[in-house]
Amino acid sequence: MPAMKIVHPICCGMDIHKKLIVATIARTGPDGVTTYSQRQFSTMHPDLVRLRDWLVSENCPVACMESTGKYWIPIWSVLEEKVTLTLAHPKYTKAIRGKKTDSKDSKWIADLFKHDLVPNSFIPPAPIRAMREIFRYRYKLVCVKTGEKNRIQNSMTVSSIRIDNVVSDPFGKSARSLMDAILGSGGDFDPKACGLYLEKGLKKKEKEIRESLEGMDLRDEQSVKMQLAYGHLDYLDSMIGRTVDALDLLAKPHEAIIASLMTIPGMSRISAIGIISEIGTDMDAFADAEHLASWAGLTPACNESANKKKSVRISKAGTIIKPLLVQVANAAVRCKDEPYYAVKYERLKRRRGHKKAIIAIARMILVACYHMVRNGETFDPTDIDRKTKCPKYVKASVRSPEEMVEFLTGMGYKVEAPVQSAIC
C-alpha cells in the first residue's frame, strides 16, 4: 500500500484553549521520517508574539488550528502576517477517543495537516471581518428586539388588550401612541377616547379598536412589565441605528457591489451589506457557486449507504447568512415590480411545498450574488420569457377554465370554445 503524500514537509498544528496553546512543528525529511518539536504558550499577547517568532525561526510557513470559540481570533490576528494559516472545523480534527491529551491533539492536527487532510474554513480579510462583526451584532440586537415584542404581546393578551387582532402592526405609530396613553392612565383608560391617538389611516377602524379594548384588565405587574419592555425597545432601536451607521462607514469601499446586489428583487441595502460581510468580495475563495451554496447550508445533504438514501435535509451551516437569504427570498417572491422569483416559487411550491420552495429561492439568490460579485454584473435574468414576467400574468394557481383563458389570451393566443357533440 503506497504511503500518503506529504503536502506540507514543515507545518505546525496548534491545540488552542482559553489560557494555553500547545504548538507542534512536524518536520518531514527526504527519507519520509517526521520529527516533532513542541512548545507551550499562554494566550497573552507577548506569548503570541513569541509563538510567531518561533514559527518564523523554525522556517515553518504554514500552521493549522481548530476553530475553538473565539479563542482563535487573537492568535490569527498576530500570526496571519508571517504565517499562512488554516482554520479547521473541530469535526475534521477530532482525535481518537481514549488517546486524547493537549500534546497528542496538537501532534494529531500537525499529522493531519501535513497530508493536507484538513479542509480550510473561509476566513475573509480584516475589513470584511470588521463588517461581519458589526452585522452579526446587529442581528443579535434584532433578535432581542423580537423577543421584547413577543413579551409585550403576551402582556397584552393577558390584559385582554387585543389590538393585534385589529391592526396589522401592533407596534406601529398609532398603536404605540395608544399603548402609551393606556399605560400612562394607570388602568383608568376610557376606550371611547382611543380615536384621539389614531392616525388618519386607522380612523376607519376606530370602532374595532374600541371593541378590542372593552373588558381590559391591566394589572400593575403587566403595566410595569410593558413599560420596561417599551423602554428597552426604544433603546434597542437606537442601538440598531448606530450599528447601521457603523456598517455604512465600513461598506463605503464596496458601494458598487452593494448597488449591484440591490437590483435583486427583495434585496435591501442592509441585506446586501450582510451578504458581503458573510461571503466577502473575492469569490476565488469558493470553488464555484455550488460550493458557496453548500457552505451556506442551502443544499441537500449527501448521505447514502448500501444504495439507500438517508436524510437529505439541509445542514445547520450558515447560521447567519441562511436566515438572511430566506428573509430576502420571502421578500422576492412577494415583489410585484419584478416577479421573476415569484414565478419560480409558485412552480416549486405546487410540487414541494412552501418551506422547500423558499429554501430553493434563497439558494438561487445566493448563486446570483456569487456571479454578480464575481463578474461585476447587475441582476438581469434571461431564463424566462419577458411576457410571463409581467405581474398581471403571474397567478398563484391557474386552474379554472376562465383563468386559463384569461392567461392564454394575455399571452397572445386566440382561444376558441370547444365544439360540443350532440348526445343521441
KOLKE-420046 format. One record per residue (C-alpha): residue in three letters; x, y, z. Coordinates in steps of 0.1 Angstrom, whole numbers, plus 2048, in hexadecimal, padded with zeros to 3 digits. Example, Ala and Ser with C-alpha at 12.3 -4.5 7.8 and 13.67 -1.06 7.14 Angstrom:
REM residues 2
ALA87B7D384E/SER8897F5847/
This chain:
REM residues 424
MET800800800/PRO8108217F6/ALA81783B811/MET80285A813/LYS810878801/ILE821893817/VAL8148B480B/HIS8238CA827/PRO8468BE830/ILE8488D884C/CYS8288E285D/CYS8198EA87F/GLY7FB8DD891/MET7ED8F18AE/ASP7D58E68C9/ILE7C49058D7/HIS7B490B8F9/LYS7AA92A90C/LYS7CB92E91E/LEU7E291590C/ILE7EF90E8E9/VAL8028EE8E2/ALA8148F18C0/THR8268D48AF/ILE83C8D8890/ALA83D8B987A/ARG85D8B8864/THR85E89C84A/GLY88089483A/PRO887886817/ASP888863826/GLY863867831/VAL86C868856/THR85988286A/THR868893889/TYR8548A88A1/SER85C8C78B5/GLN8428D28CF/ARG83E8F18E5/GLN8239008FB/PHE8199258FB/SER80093990E/THR7E594D8FC/MET7F396E908/HIS7FF9858EC/PRO8249838F4/ASP82395D8F3/LEU81095F8D1/VAL82D9748C4/ARG84595A8D1/LEU83193F8BF/ARG83395289F/ASP8589588A2/TRP85D9338AA/LEU84B92888A/VAL85F941876/SER880936885/GLU87791187D/ASN86F91A859/CYS84B90E85D/PRO83791E842/VAL81490F84A/ALA800907869/CYS7DF8F8871/MET7C88FE88F/GLU7A58F489A/SER78890C89A/THR78490D8C0/GLY76B9278CB/LYS77A94A8C7/TYR79C9408D4/TRP7AB93C8B1/ILE7A49608A6/PRO7C19728B9/ILE7D99568AF/TRP7CE95A88B/SER7D398088D/VAL7F797C899/LEU802960882/GLU7F1968861/GLU80B980855/LYS828967859/VAL818945855/THR7FE93683E/LEU7E392A855/THR7C8910851/LEU7A9911868/ALA7998EE86B/HIS7778E4877/PRO77B8CE896/LYS7698B1886/TYR7868AD86D/THR7A18AC887/LYS7908978A2/ALA7A98808B3/ILE7A485B8BA/ARG7908568DA/GLY7A584A8F7/LYS7C58598E9/LYS7BE87D8EE/THR7D5896900/ASP7DF8B98F7/SER8018AD8EA/LYS7F28908D6/ASP7D78A78C8/SER7F18C08BC/LYS8068A48AC/TRP7E689489C/ILE7DD8B688C/ALA8008B987E/ASP7FF895870/LEU7DE89B85F/PHE7E98BD851/LYS80A8B0843/HIS7F689882D/ASP7DD8B5824/LEU7C08A2833/VAL7B18C1845/PRO7998D7830/ASN79F8FC835/SER782911843/PHE77B931831/ILE78994F843/PRO785970831/PRO79E98D833/ALA79F9A4850/PRO7889C0841/ILE76D9A6839/ARG77199785C/ALA76B9B986B/MET74A9BC857/ARG741998862/GLU7469A0886/ILE72F9BF886/PHE7159AE870/ARG71398F887/TYR70F9A68A5/ARG6F29B8893/TYR6E399688C/LYS6E498D8B1/LEU6D59AF8BA/VAL6B89A98A2/CYS6B39868B2/VAL6B19968D4/LYS6999B08C7/THR6829958BA/GLY6839848DC/GLU6789A48ED/LYS65B9A98D4/ASN64F9858DC/ARG65098D901/ILE63B9AD8FB/GLN62299A8E7/ASN61F97F902/SER61899A91B/MET5FD9A9904/THR5ED987901/VAL5ED981927/SER5DE9A492C/SER5C399F912/ILE5D19BA8FB/ARG5CB9AB8D8/ILE5D89C78C2/ASP5EC9AD8AF/ASN5CB99E8A2/VAL5C29BF891/VAL5E29D0885/SER5FC9C086F/ASP6199CE884/PRO6139D08A9/PHE6339E38AC/GLY62B9FE892/LYS628A23899/SER603A238A2/ALA605A038B7/ARG623A108CA/SER612A328D2/LEU5F3A1F8DD/MET607A088F4/ASP61BA25903/ALA5F9A3590C/ILE5ECA1591B/LEU60CA0F930/GLY60DA3393B/SER5E8A33946/GLY5EFA1A963/GLY5D4A02957/ASP5B9A1D954/PHE5BAA2192E/ASP598A2791D/PRO596A128FD/LYS57FA2D8EE/ALA59EA458ED/CYS5B3A2E8D7/GLY5AAA438B8/LEU5C0A5F8C5/TYR5DFA4A8C1/LEU5D8A3B89E/GLU5E9A4787F/LYS5D4A4E860/GLY5D8A2B851/LEU5C9A1A870/LYS5ACA32876/LYS596A1B862/LYS59E9FF87B/GLU596A1389A/LYS5779FF8A2/GLU58A9DE8A0/ILE5A79EC8B5/ARG58E9F88CF/GLU57F9D68D1/SER5A29C68D5/LEU5A69DA8F5/GLU5859D1905/GLY58A9BD924/MET5AE9C7927/ASP5BE9BA948/LEU5E09CB94A/ARG5F09C196B/ASP60E9D297B/GLU6279B7974/GLN61D9B694F/SER61E9DC94D/VAL6419DD95C/LYS64D9C1945/MET6409D2926/GLN64F9F492F/LEU6719E4935/ALA66E9D1914/TYR6649EF900/GLY682A0290F/HIS6999E6905/LEU68A9E68E2/ASP692A0B8DE/TYR6B6A058EA/LEU6BA9E88D3/ASP6AE9FD8B5/SER6C8A178BD/MET6E39FC8C0/ILE6D89EC89F/GLY6DAA0E88E/ARG6FDA1389B/THR7089F188D/VAL6F99FB86B/ASP70DA1B86B/ALA72DA07873/LEU7259EF857/ASP720A0C83E/LEU743A18846/LEU7539F6843/ALA7409EF822/LYS74BA0E810/PRO7679FC7FC/HIS74D9E37EF/GLU7319FB7E4/ALA7329EE7C0/ILE72D9CA7CB/ILE7119D47E3/ALA6FF9E87C7/SER7029C97B1/LEU6F49B27CB/MET6D79CA7D2/THR6CA9C47AE/ILE6BF9A17BA/PRO69A9A07C3/GLY6949A27E8/MET6B89AD7F0/SER6BC9CB807/ARG6DC9DE80D/ILE6E19CF830/SER6DB9AC822/ALA6F59B2806/ILE70E9BE821/GLY70799F835/ILE70D988818/ILE72E999810/SER739997835/GLU733971834/ILE741967812/GLY75998380B/THR7609937E9/ASP77A97A7DC/MET76795C7CE/ASP7889497C8/ALA78593D7EC/PHE76A9267DF/ALA76F90C7C4/ASP74D9147B4/ALA72A91F7BB/GLU7208FC7C6/HIS73C8FC7E0/LEU73091E7ED/ALA70C9117F0/SER7188F2803/TRP72D90881A/ALA70E91D822/GLY6FA8FD82A/LEU6E190180D/THR6E78E07FB/PRO6DA8BD803/ALA6F28A7816/CYS701889806/ASN6FC86B81D/GLU6FA84980C/SER705827817/ALA6FF804807/ASN6EB8157EB/LYS6D3824804/LYS6CF849807/LYS6CC85682A/SER6C3879836/VAL6CA89381C/ARG6BF8B1831/ILE6D48D182E/SER6F08D4847/LYS6F28EC865/ALA70D900854/GLY70892584C/THR6F892F86D/ILE6F8954863/ILE6F895583D/LYS6DD93A839/PRO6C294C84D/LEU6CC96C83B/LEU6C895C819/VAL6A794D823/GLN69B96F82D/VAL6A597D80B/ALA6959607FA/ASN67496680C/ALA67598B801/ALA67F9817DD/VAL6619697D8/ARG64A9867E2/CYS65A9A07CC/LYS6419AD7B3/ASP6599C279E/GLU66F9A5796/PRO65D98379A/TYR67A96E78C/TYR67E95B7AD/ALA65895B7B3/VAL653946793/LYS66E92D79D/TYR66092C7C1/GLU63D9247B6/ARG6489087A0/LEU65E8F97BC/LYS6438FE7D6/ARG6298E97C4/ARG6418CB7C3/ARG6568CF7E3/GLY6448E57FB/HIS64C908809/LYS66B8FF81E/LYS67E8ED804/ALA6749067E9/ILE6819247FE/ILE6A2912805/ALA6A690C7E0/ILE69F9317D9/ALA6B993B7F3/ARG6D29257E2/MET6CA9347C0/ILE6D09577CF/LEU6F194D7DE/VAL6FD93E7BD/ALA6F295F7AC/CYS7069727C6/TYR72595C7BF/HIS72596479A/MET71C98879E/VAL73898F7B6/ARG75197A7A2/ASN749989780/GLY73E9AC78B/GLU71B9A777C/THR6F89B4785/PHE6D999E788/ASP6CD996765/PRO6BC974763/THR6BA965740/ASP6AB942747/ILE68694D747/ASP67195E72C/ARG66C983731/LYS64698072D/THR643967749/LYS65697F760/CYS63999875D/PRO62899A77F/LYS605996771/TYR60E974762/VAL61C966782/LYS602950792/ALA60593E7B3/SER5F09227A4/VAL5E1921781/ARG5C8905783/SER5A5911779/PRO59C912754/GLU596938756/GLU5B893E765/MET5C992874A/VAL5B793B72E/GLU5C195D73E/PHE5E5951742/LEU5E894471E/THR5D796370F/GLY5EF979721/MET60C965713/GLY5FF96D6F0/TYR5EE94C6E8/LYS5CB94A6D8/VAL5B49336ED/GLU5959246DD/ALA5799126F0/PRO5798EC6E9/VAL55E8DE6D3/GLN5468C86E7/SER5398AA6D5/ALA5148A26D6/ILE5098866ED/CYS4F486B6DC/
